Amino acid sequence: MARTTTATSWAAEVPLLALLWGANLAVFTADLMMNALYPALAMRFGVPLETVVLLTTPRMLGQIGVLALGALSDRVGRAAVLAAGLFLVALAGWGGALAPGLGVMILAQGAMGLGFAVVTTIIPCVVGDRYRYEIRGRLLSLIQFALPFALIAVVPTIIALAGRYTVATPFMALGTAAGLLGLLSAWRLPRAMAAGTARPAPGSAKPASWVRPDVLAIVAVCLLMAIVPTAIFGFLAGWVGATFGDPDRTVSLAFACDGIGALLGVSLSAYLVDRLHKRWAAVVGLALTGCCTLLLPGTRGALPLMLLAVGGLAAFNEIGYIASPALLGQMAPQARGTILSVWATALAIGGAIAPWLARPLWQRWGMQGLGWAGGALLIVLAGLLALVQAEPD
């Protein structure tokens, strides 16, 4: 495998990394905008907030389809599968814009979930195929900067567009942008990846290469850790607006702090994940995310403290999110697409069951129930992950 080390060769990598960053931005926007728009969608369809939050489930269940597409990328290459994921997000965007009712919106959310999972699975596969293990954490962090950018710049813009025009406007913008990125990926990505990329040998992704206790334990932790942020952020906009008033201002501030926290978390990951063992980076991220989740319900009435808790939750969650695929992708390199599709599916299953677990807690105890239960779960998971002996380097 060719390895990128010189300044000249790094300059040649910029178009590929920029394209991966743009693809990440599109799918993160697709996912995050739903949390911001749930209150507006509840008004559009005339249903309670706790009902429209259940749209999270088809979006997460749609991600299970990545199991087939991730494995397919081990055989046919990453470029076509990545472009297909972006086209799915484009279809979902226009479907959401034109949806006459919840039935069509459910189908659109399923397509959006599958597109999100495909793109977020193929990106670490491309990085794993092309670059050394010792620098993958930094490169994944660089590409992950799309998340804080989406939170800081794109989501507030989406809230403004929905308020100024209609809730369908952000979906139309998403559909157009994702479609253009899909066309660009189909055109440029095969050539950009042709040089210096090691392709898995056909048929090399055998189940026995990754079905091991250490791998399955990490996948199980990832499934459970996905429950908490999905539950918290699914109800965050409604809770912030009801608790602190002036929803246009306070919800925008909360998502902006989410973005600033994600920016800090990605920056910390770029420095720490490749220096610490990636498993220990994930342990630290889980434990600190749990602490911030426990703090969140106690901020009622204290807006600055709430914003700090949201920012901390986002920051430390990013460390675990970046460390886990970097670790898993090297535990079975010959089945990288397969194992990372299993990772994405675990996150999807955790996200799919999150609203159903969160709904009774929310109805009975509100954010206090979600925060205390979620924080305790994350701290327990951090302790369990610390006991797993798995580090390929």
Secondary structure by P-SEA (a helix, b strand, c coil): ccccccaaaaaaaaaaaaaaaaaaaaaaaaaaaaaaaaaaaaaaacccccccccaaaaaaaaaccaaaaaaaaaccccaaaaaaaaaaaaaaaaaaaacccaaaaaaaaaaaaaaaaaaaaaaaaaaaaccccccaaaaaaaaaaaaaaaaaccaaaaaaaaaacccaaaaaaaaaaaaaaaaaaaccccccccccccccccccccccccccaaaaaaaaaaaaaaaaaaaaaaaaaaaaaaaccccccaaaaaaaaaaaaaaaaaaaaacccccccaaaaaaaaaaaaaaaaaacccccccaaaaaaaaaaaaaaaaaaaaaaaaaaaaccccaaaaaaaaaaaaaaaaaaaccccaaaaaacccaaaaaaaaaaaaaaaaaaaaacccccc
